């Protein structure tokens, strides 16, 4: 499965990637893997932007 959105990455196991976002206010966000079944398997995390 490939991602074609500018705000997503598809990484192979043990690889790293980077997406840079700029925020002007504090935010509480959730990041997650959108590959089918991965979110349900726990590939999700809360992120606090301060």
PDB file with SEQRES, HELIX, SHEET and CRYST1 records, atoms N, CA, C and O in Angstrom:
SEQRES   1 A   50  UNK UNK UNK UNK UNK UNK UNK UNK UNK UNK UNK UNK UNK          
SEQRES   2 A   50  UNK UNK UNK UNK UNK UNK UNK UNK UNK UNK UNK UNK UNK          
SEQRES   3 A   50  UNK UNK UNK UNK UNK UNK UNK UNK UNK UNK UNK UNK UNK          
SEQRES   4 A   50  UNK UNK UNK UNK UNK UNK UNK UNK UNK UNK UNK                  
SHEET    1 AA1 2 UNK A  27  UNK A  32  0                                        
SHEET    2 AA1 2 UNK A  44  UNK A  49 -1                                        
CRYST1    1.000    1.000    1.000  90.00  90.00  90.00 P 1           1          
ATOM      1  N   UNK A   1       0.846  -1.173   0.000  1.00  0.00           N  
ATOM      2  CA  UNK A   1       0.000   0.000   0.000  1.00  0.00           C  
ATOM      3  C   UNK A   1       0.888   1.230   0.000  1.00  0.00           C  
ATOM      4  O   UNK A   1       1.835   1.310   0.782  1.00  0.00           O  
ATOM      5  N   UNK A   2       0.599   2.176  -0.852  1.00  0.00           N  
ATOM      6  CA  UNK A   2       1.381   3.411  -0.862  1.00  0.00           C  
ATOM      7  C   UNK A   2       0.515   4.567  -0.398  1.00  0.00           C  
ATOM      8  O   UNK A   2      -0.706   4.556  -0.552  1.00  0.00           O  
ATOM      9  N   UNK A   3       1.163   5.548   0.162  1.00  0.00           N  
ATOM     10  CA  UNK A   3       0.484   6.770   0.580  1.00  0.00           C  
ATOM     11  C   UNK A   3       0.818   7.848  -0.435  1.00  0.00           C  
ATOM     12  O   UNK A   3       1.968   7.979  -0.855  1.00  0.00           O  
ATOM     13  N   UNK A   4      -0.174   8.610  -0.823  1.00  0.00           N  
ATOM     14  CA  UNK A   4       0.079   9.668  -1.791  1.00  0.00           C  
ATOM     15  C   UNK A   4      -0.218  11.047  -1.225  1.00  0.00           C  
ATOM     16  O   UNK A   4      -0.307  12.019  -1.975  1.00  0.00           O  
ATOM     17  N   UNK A   5      -0.372  11.141   0.080  1.00  0.00           N  
ATOM     18  CA  UNK A   5      -0.657  12.425   0.705  1.00  0.00           C  
ATOM     19  C   UNK A   5       0.641  13.083   1.170  1.00  0.00           C  
ATOM     20  O   UNK A   5       1.590  12.403   1.561  1.00  0.00           O  
ATOM     21  N   UNK A   6       0.667  14.396   1.122  1.00  0.00           N  
ATOM     22  CA  UNK A   6       1.881  15.111   1.529  1.00  0.00           C  
ATOM     23  C   UNK A   6       2.136  15.017   3.030  1.00  0.00           C  
ATOM     24  O   UNK A   6       3.233  15.335   3.488  1.00  0.00           O  
ATOM     25  N   UNK A   7       1.145  14.586   3.799  1.00  0.00           N  
ATOM     26  CA  UNK A   7       1.325  14.497   5.253  1.00  0.00           C  
ATOM     27  C   UNK A   7       1.429  13.054   5.731  1.00  0.00           C  
ATOM     28  O   UNK A   7       1.050  12.746   6.861  1.00  0.00           O  
ATOM     29  N   UNK A   8       1.941  12.164   4.875  1.00  0.00           N  
ATOM     30  CA  UNK A   8       2.106  10.773   5.290  1.00  0.00           C  
ATOM     31  C   UNK A   8       3.378  10.172   4.711  1.00  0.00           C  
ATOM     32  O   UNK A   8       3.890  10.617   3.684  1.00  0.00           O  
ATOM     33  N   UNK A   9       3.878   9.141   5.403  1.00  0.00           N  
ATOM     34  CA  UNK A   9       5.057   8.395   4.962  1.00  0.00           C  
ATOM     35  C   UNK A   9       4.756   6.912   5.067  1.00  0.00           C  
ATOM     36  O   UNK A   9       4.025   6.487   5.961  1.00  0.00           O  
ATOM     37  N   UNK A  10       5.307   6.135   4.173  1.00  0.00           N  
ATOM     38  CA  UNK A  10       5.266   4.685   4.290  1.00  0.00           C  
ATOM     39  C   UNK A  10       6.702   4.219   4.452  1.00  0.00           C  
ATOM     40  O   UNK A  10       7.518   4.374   3.544  1.00  0.00           O  
ATOM     41  N   UNK A  11       7.011   3.643   5.622  1.00  0.00           N  
ATOM     42  CA  UNK A  11       8.382   3.255   5.938  1.00  0.00           C  
ATOM     43  C   UNK A  11       8.506   1.748   6.073  1.00  0.00           C  
ATOM     44  O   UNK A  11       7.596   1.082   6.567  1.00  0.00           O  
ATOM     45  N   UNK A  12       9.623   1.223   5.638  1.00  0.00           N  
ATOM     46  CA  UNK A  12       9.952  -0.181   5.840  1.00  0.00           C  
ATOM     47  C   UNK A  12      10.360  -0.375   7.304  1.00  0.00           C  
ATOM     48  O   UNK A  12      10.766   0.589   7.954  1.00  0.00           O  
ATOM     49  N   UNK A  13      10.260  -1.596   7.836  1.00  0.00           N  
ATOM     50  CA  UNK A  13      10.668  -1.845   9.223  1.00  0.00           C  
ATOM     51  C   UNK A  13      12.097  -1.352   9.495  1.00  0.00           C  
ATOM     52  O   UNK A  13      12.995  -1.511   8.668  1.00  0.00           O  
ATOM     53  N   UNK A  14      12.280  -0.756  10.668  1.00  0.00           N  
ATOM     54  CA  UNK A  14      13.572  -0.241  11.137  1.00  0.00           C  
ATOM     55  C   UNK A  14      14.103   0.933  10.323  1.00  0.00           C  
ATOM     56  O   UNK A  14      15.297   1.227  10.386  1.00  0.00           O  
ATOM     57  N   UNK A  15      13.259   1.600   9.571  1.00  0.00           N  
ATOM     58  CA  UNK A  15      13.658   2.789   8.813  1.00  0.00           C  
ATOM     59  C   UNK A  15      13.062   4.014   9.480  1.00  0.00           C  
ATOM     60  O   UNK A  15      12.100   3.911  10.240  1.00  0.00           O  
ATOM     61  N   UNK A  16      13.632   5.162   9.195  1.00  0.00           N  
ATOM     62  CA  UNK A  16      13.152   6.426   9.750  1.00  0.00           C  
ATOM     63  C   UNK A  16      12.726   7.347   8.625  1.00  0.00           C  
ATOM     64  O   UNK A  16      13.183   7.225   7.489  1.00  0.00           O  
ATOM     65  N   UNK A  17      11.842   8.270   8.964  1.00  0.00           N  
ATOM     66  CA  UNK A  17      11.405   9.282   8.012  1.00  0.00           C  
ATOM     67  C   UNK A  17      11.092  10.558   8.761  1.00  0.00           C  
ATOM     68  O   UNK A  17      11.148  10.597   9.990  1.00  0.00           O  
ATOM     69  N   UNK A  18      10.769  11.579   8.034  1.00  0.00           N  
ATOM     70  CA  UNK A  18      10.513  12.873   8.659  1.00  0.00           C  
ATOM     71  C   UNK A  18       9.428  13.613   7.897  1.00  0.00           C  
ATOM     72  O   UNK A  18       9.437  13.673   6.667  1.00  0.00           O  
ATOM     73  N   UNK A  19       8.499  14.173   8.649  1.00  0.00           N  
ATOM     74  CA  UNK A  19       7.501  15.101   8.129  1.00  0.00           C  
ATOM     75  C   UNK A  19       7.598  16.331   9.015  1.00  0.00           C  
ATOM     76  O   UNK A  19       7.633  16.204  10.239  1.00  0.00           O  
ATOM     77  N   UNK A  20       7.643  17.502   8.433  1.00  0.00           N  
ATOM     78  CA  UNK A  20       7.744  18.742   9.206  1.00  0.00           C  
ATOM     79  C   UNK A  20       6.429  19.503   9.097  1.00  0.00           C  
ATOM     80  O   UNK A  20       5.971  19.823   8.001  1.00  0.00           O  
ATOM     81  N   UNK A  21       5.832  19.786  10.247  1.00  0.00           N  
ATOM     82  CA  UNK A  21       4.633  20.595  10.334  1.00  0.00           C  
ATOM     83  C   UNK A  21       4.941  21.779  11.236  1.00  0.00           C  
ATOM     84  O   UNK A  21       5.740  21.662  12.165  1.00  0.00           O  
ATOM     85  N   UNK A  22       4.320  22.905  10.973  1.00  0.00           N  
ATOM     86  CA  UNK A  22       4.453  24.086  11.827  1.00  0.00           C  
ATOM     87  C   UNK A  22       3.083  24.426  12.390  1.00  0.00           C  
ATOM     88  O   UNK A  22       2.091  24.482  11.662  1.00  0.00           O  
ATOM     89  N   UNK A  23       3.045  24.654  13.716  1.00  0.00           N  
ATOM     90  CA  UNK A  23       1.802  24.980  14.399  1.00  0.00           C  
ATOM     91  C   UNK A  23       1.948  26.336  15.073  1.00  0.00           C  
ATOM     92  O   UNK A  23       3.005  26.656  15.617  1.00  0.00           O  
ATOM     93  N   UNK A  24       0.896  27.124  15.037  1.00  0.00           N  
ATOM     94  CA  UNK A  24       0.939  28.448  15.664  1.00  0.00           C  
ATOM     95  C   UNK A  24       0.304  28.449  17.053  1.00  0.00           C  
ATOM     96  O   UNK A  24       0.419  29.435  17.780  1.00  0.00           O  
ATOM     97  N   UNK A  25      -0.361  27.363  17.429  1.00  0.00           N  
ATOM     98  CA  UNK A  25      -0.973  27.255  18.752  1.00  0.00           C  
ATOM     99  C   UNK A  25      -0.735  25.851  19.303  1.00  0.00           C  
ATOM    100  O   UNK A  25      -0.363  24.935  18.569  1.00  0.00           O  
ATOM    101  N   UNK A  26      -0.958  25.698  20.607  1.00  0.00           N  
ATOM    102  CA  UNK A  26      -0.849  24.376  21.226  1.00  0.00           C  
ATOM    103  C   UNK A  26      -1.917  23.455  20.659  1.00  0.00           C  
ATOM    104  O   UNK A  26      -3.027  23.890  20.353  1.00  0.00           O  
ATOM    105  N   UNK A  27      -1.578  22.191  20.523  1.00  0.00           N  
ATOM    106  CA  UNK A  27      -2.510  21.204  19.968  1.00  0.00           C  
ATOM    107  C   UNK A  27      -2.324  19.866  20.668  1.00  0.00           C  
ATOM    108  O   UNK A  27      -1.229  19.553  21.135  1.00  0.00           O  
ATOM    109  N   UNK A  28      -3.372  19.089  20.741  1.00  0.00           N  
ATOM    110  CA  UNK A  28      -3.337  17.686  21.150  1.00  0.00           C  
ATOM    111  C   UNK A  28      -3.730  16.897  19.911  1.00  0.00           C  
ATOM    112  O   UNK A  28      -4.848  17.038  19.416  1.00  0.00           O  
ATOM    113  N   UNK A  29      -2.827  16.072  19.409  1.00  0.00           N  
ATOM    114  CA  UNK A  29      -3.049  15.340  18.170  1.00  0.00           C  
ATOM    115  C   UNK A  29      -2.866  13.849  18.373  1.00  0.00           C  
ATOM    116  O   UNK A  29      -2.335  13.401  19.389  1.00  0.00           O  
ATOM    117  N   UNK A  30      -3.316  13.094  17.392  1.00  0.00           N  
ATOM    118  CA  UNK A  30      -3.084  11.659  17.350  1.00  0.00           C  
ATOM    119  C   UNK A  30      -2.407  11.343  16.026  1.00  0.00           C  
ATOM    120  O   UNK A  30      -2.859  11.781  14.968  1.00  0.00           O  
ATOM    121  N   UNK A  31      -1.320  10.581  16.089  1.00  0.00           N  
ATOM    122  CA  UNK A  31      -0.686  10.105  14.865  1.00  0.00           C  
ATOM    123  C   UNK A  31      -0.905   8.599  14.809  1.00  0.00           C  
ATOM    124  O   UNK A  31      -0.931   7.926  15.840  1.00  0.00           O  
ATOM    125  N   UNK A  32      -1.063   8.081  13.601  1.00  0.00           N  
ATOM    126  CA  UNK A  32      -1.373   6.664  13.474  1.00  0.00           C  
ATOM    127  C   UNK A  32      -0.959   6.141  12.113  1.00  0.00           C  
ATOM    128  O   UNK A  32      -0.799   6.896  11.154  1.00  0.00           O  
ATOM    129  N   UNK A  33      -0.792   4.837  12.056  1.00  0.00           N  
ATOM    130  CA  UNK A  33      -0.547   4.155  10.791  1.00  0.00           C  
ATOM    131  C   UNK A  33      -1.897   3.880  10.137  1.00  0.00           C  
ATOM    132  O   UNK A  33      -2.806   3.348  10.773  1.00  0.00           O  
ATOM    133  N   UNK A  34      -2.020   4.239   8.876  1.00  0.00           N  
ATOM    134  CA  UNK A  34      -3.271   4.039   8.153  1.00  0.00           C  
ATOM    135  C   UNK A  34      -3.273   2.781   7.292  1.00  0.00           C  
ATOM    136  O   UNK A  34      -4.217   2.559   6.534  1.00  0.00           O  
ATOM    137  N   UNK A  35      -2.235   1.957   7.394  1.00  0.00           N  
ATOM    138  CA  UNK A  35      -2.237   0.669   6.703  1.00  0.00           C  
ATOM    139  C   UNK A  35      -3.324  -0.186   7.368  1.00  0.00           C  
ATOM    140  O   UNK A  35      -3.376  -0.245   8.596  1.00  0.00           O  
ATOM    141  N   UNK A  36      -4.188  -0.845   6.598  1.00  0.00           N  
ATOM    142  CA  UNK A  36      -5.286  -1.607   7.196  1.00  0.00           C  
ATOM    143  C   UNK A  36      -4.823  -2.544   8.314  1.00  0.00           C  
ATOM    144  O   UNK A  36      -3.889  -3.329   8.148  1.00  0.00           O  
ATOM    145  N   UNK A  37      -5.516  -2.434   9.470  1.00  0.00           N  
ATOM    146  CA  UNK A  37      -5.227  -3.272  10.624  1.00  0.00           C  
ATOM    147  C   UNK A  37      -4.155  -2.743  11.552  1.00  0.00           C  
ATOM    148  O   UNK A  37      -4.081  -3.185  12.699  1.00  0.00           O  
ATOM    149  N   UNK A  38      -3.330  -1.826  11.114  1.00  0.00           N  
ATOM    150  CA  UNK A  38      -2.221  -1.348  11.945  1.00  0.00           C  
ATOM    151  C   UNK A  38      -2.708  -0.454  13.085  1.00  0.00           C  
ATOM    152  O   UNK A  38      -2.198  -0.556  14.201  1.00  0.00           O  
ATOM    153  N   UNK A  39      -3.680   0.415  12.828  1.00  0.00           N  
ATOM    154  CA  UNK A  39      -4.236   1.258  13.899  1.00  0.00           C  
ATOM    155  C   UNK A  39      -4.808   0.361  15.002  1.00  0.00           C  
ATOM    156  O   UNK A  39      -4.543   0.572  16.185  1.00  0.00           O  
ATOM    157  N   UNK A  40      -5.588  -0.632  14.602  1.00  0.00           N  
ATOM    158  CA  UNK A  40      -6.209  -1.541  15.563  1.00  0.00           C  
ATOM    159  C   UNK A  40      -5.160  -2.357  16.319  1.00  0.00           C  
ATOM    160  O   UNK A  40      -5.409  -2.789  17.444  1.00  0.00           O  
ATOM    161  N   UNK A  41      -4.001  -2.570  15.718  1.00  0.00           N  
ATOM    162  CA  UNK A  41      -2.917  -3.314  16.364  1.00  0.00           C  
ATOM    163  C   UNK A  41      -2.087  -2.437  17.298  1.00  0.00           C  
ATOM    164  O   UNK A  41      -1.144  -2.922  17.923  1.00  0.00           O  
ATOM    165  N   UNK A  42      -2.427  -1.153  17.397  1.00  0.00           N  
ATOM    166  CA  UNK A  42      -1.744  -0.275  18.339  1.00  0.00           C  
ATOM    167  C   UNK A  42      -0.732   0.677  17.737  1.00  0.00           C  
ATOM    168  O   UNK A  42       0.004   1.330  18.477  1.00  0.00           O  
ATOM    169  N   UNK A  43      -0.672   0.777  16.436  1.00  0.00           N  
ATOM    170  CA  UNK A  43       0.279   1.709  15.815  1.00  0.00           C  
ATOM    171  C   UNK A  43      -0.333   3.105  15.786  1.00  0.00           C  
ATOM    172  O   UNK A  43      -0.672   3.640  14.731  1.00  0.00           O  
ATOM    173  N   UNK A  44      -0.463   3.674  16.983  1.00  0.00           N  
ATOM    174  CA  UNK A  44      -1.078   4.980  17.188  1.00  0.00           C  
ATOM    175  C   UNK A  44      -0.428   5.616  18.411  1.00  0.00           C  
ATOM    176  O   UNK A  44      -0.005   4.915  19.329  1.00  0.00           O  
ATOM    177  N   UNK A  45      -0.351   6.945  18.421  1.00  0.00           N  
ATOM    178  CA  UNK A  45       0.267   7.641  19.547  1.00  0.00           C  
ATOM    179  C   UNK A  45      -0.328   9.038  19.693  1.00  0.00           C  
ATOM    180  O   UNK A  45      -0.660   9.690  18.703  1.00  0.00           O  
ATOM    181  N   UNK A  46      -0.459   9.485  20.930  1.00  0.00           N  
ATOM    182  CA  UNK A  46      -0.876  10.858  21.205  1.00  0.00           C  
ATOM    183  C   UNK A  46       0.344  11.764  21.111  1.00  0.00           C  
ATOM    184  O   UNK A  46       1.450  11.367  21.477  1.00  0.00           O  
ATOM    185  N   UNK A  47       0.138  12.980  20.620  1.00  0.00           N  
ATOM    186  CA  UNK A  47       1.217  13.957  20.486  1.00  0.00           C  
ATOM    187  C   UNK A  47       0.720  15.284  21.045  1.00  0.00           C  
ATOM    188  O   UNK A  47      -0.360  15.750  20.681  1.00  0.00           O  
ATOM    189  N   UNK A  48       1.508  15.894  21.930  1.00  0.00           N  
ATOM    190  CA  UNK A  48       1.192  17.218  22.470  1.00  0.00           C  
ATOM    191  C   UNK A  48       2.119  18.236  21.837  1.00  0.00           C  
ATOM    192  O   UNK A  48       3.339  18.088  21.894  1.00  0.00           O  
ATOM    193  N   UNK A  49       1.551  19.267  21.237  1.00  0.00           N  
ATOM    194  CA  UNK A  49       2.317  20.361  20.641  1.00  0.00           C  
ATOM    195  C   UNK A  49       2.240  21.536  21.605  1.00  0.00           C  
ATOM    196  O   UNK A  49       1.154  22.054  21.866  1.00  0.00           O  
ATOM    197  N   UNK A  50       3.382  21.960  22.135  1.00  0.00           N  
ATOM    198  CA  UNK A  50       3.420  23.071  23.096  1.00  0.00           C  
ATOM    199  C   UNK A  50       4.254  24.204  22.558  1.00  0.00           C  
ATOM    200  O   UNK A  50       4.405  25.229  23.222  1.00  0.00           O  
TER     201      UNK A  50                                                      
END                                                                             
